[in-house]
């Protein structure tokens, strides 16, 4: 499933450059993750880079966007094809 950023976000911006899919951007009050671009780093890394770098642990699974690893892989492949 895609990830989401909780209201605990301190706007440090550490997560934004770590996202290989450019899914993270500044929102009105906190950073936000575009669920259509988030693959939890499947296809790029073994772990979600934004989760690993977040100093306040405010990036969690978005339970409203249940996706299997195979679905995340397919999303990654689509994003790579669209970028080509």
N, C-alpha and C positions, 0 to 999 in steps of 0.2 A: 504494500500500500504506500501511497505517497506520504510524505512527512508534513507536519504543520508546526508552526512556531507559536508558542503560548504567550500570553500577555506578560509573562515574567521576563521577556526579552528586554535587554538593557541597551539595545541599539549600538552594540559595539562594532558591528559590521564584519566580524571575523568570519562569519559563515559565507557571505556573498561571494568572495573570490574563490572559495574552496569548491563551489558547485560546478561540476564539469558540464552540466546541462543548462547553465544560466537560468535556473529555476527560482533563484532567490533574488529578491529586490526589496528596496525600501518601501514600506507602506506608509500610511498616514502617521501611525504611532509606533509601530514595530516593523521589523522585517517580515516579509511574507514569502510563502513558497507557492509557486504555480504548480498545482497538482498534475496538470497535463504535461509538464516537463520533468517532474521529479521521478526518478527511477530508483531512489535510495542508493544511488551510485552503482546499481547493477549495470554491468557492461564496462565499467570504469575501474572500480575498486571493490575490495572485499567488504568494506564497511562504509557507512554513510559518513562522508567527510565533514559535513556540517555538524553532525552529532558529535563527532570526535573532537572538533575544535571549540564547540560552544562552552564558554566558561560558566554558564549558569544552568546548563542542562535543561533548556526550555524547548528543545526540538524533539518532538515525539511523533509516533505513528498517527496518521489521520484515519481514525476508525471509520469515517464515513466514506473512505475510498479504499475498500478492501481489494487488494491485487495480489496475485500469486507471484512468485519469483519468475515464472514463465511469462506472465503478463508484463512484468517490469522489463524483462529482457526484450520482449516484442516492442515495447514503448521505446526503449533505448535504440533498437535497430531502426525504428521509424524516424526517430530524431536524427540519427546519423544519416539516413537516406535523404531526409528533407534538407539537411545542411550541405549535402553534396551538390 
